[in-house]
């Protein structure tokens, strides 16, 4: 049984009728697989509750074909102990190229949770062009993020790399049930609903309702002010 504490870190009763809380997970004798199955993930060695998204590995593998990429594509798997300074530099370069193309500043420490991390790196003609950081849990695995340099935009590496993540979860980490693929917020996460085996955490259960998921992701992107958030909190969305 998960033990959860609630931290009340912000509220407004004079203007917005809004209370915000942060859920904290007691990690003493924690069964990590249970935490994953109840919408919890890890970042910076801290558990956080979220609208988690996962893929049913068996369903995905039965219904998804291997990407038809060029003959020059090669996929390599690296444990955290194999990531040396030169490889770190390569990963950081690809991440910076990705953030520059997307137009945002990279604030996340891509080498956090080092002991849990392992890496998929895509090479094209021997040159690294895409990276997925994967986080290992006791009984599960998460694809935390993917970056690539859009060297050949038409091959859609960002979407196709999920196939190799599933293969890595199954073959390298011996995971047979689910690949967790991070959070499901805003329009930038709507693409996840297109994957076979897609499921999302509603807060009480796992759902494969793609229509509702896409609707609330799109709604997320419309929340820009505290007033918007307060109205949403009161169910006036």
Secondary structure, 3 states (H helix, E strand, C coil): CCCEEEEEEEEECCCCCEEEEEEEECCCCCCHHHHHHCCEEEECCEEEECCEEEEEHHHHHHHCCCCCCCCCEEEEEEEHHHCCHHHHHHHHHHHHHHHHHHCCCCCCCCCCCHHHEEEEEEEECCEEEEEEEEEEECCEEEEEEEEECCCCHHHCHHHHHHHHHHHHHHHCCCCCCEEEEEECCCHHHHHHHHCCCEEEECCCCEECCHHHHHHHHHHHCCCCCHHHHHHHHCCCC
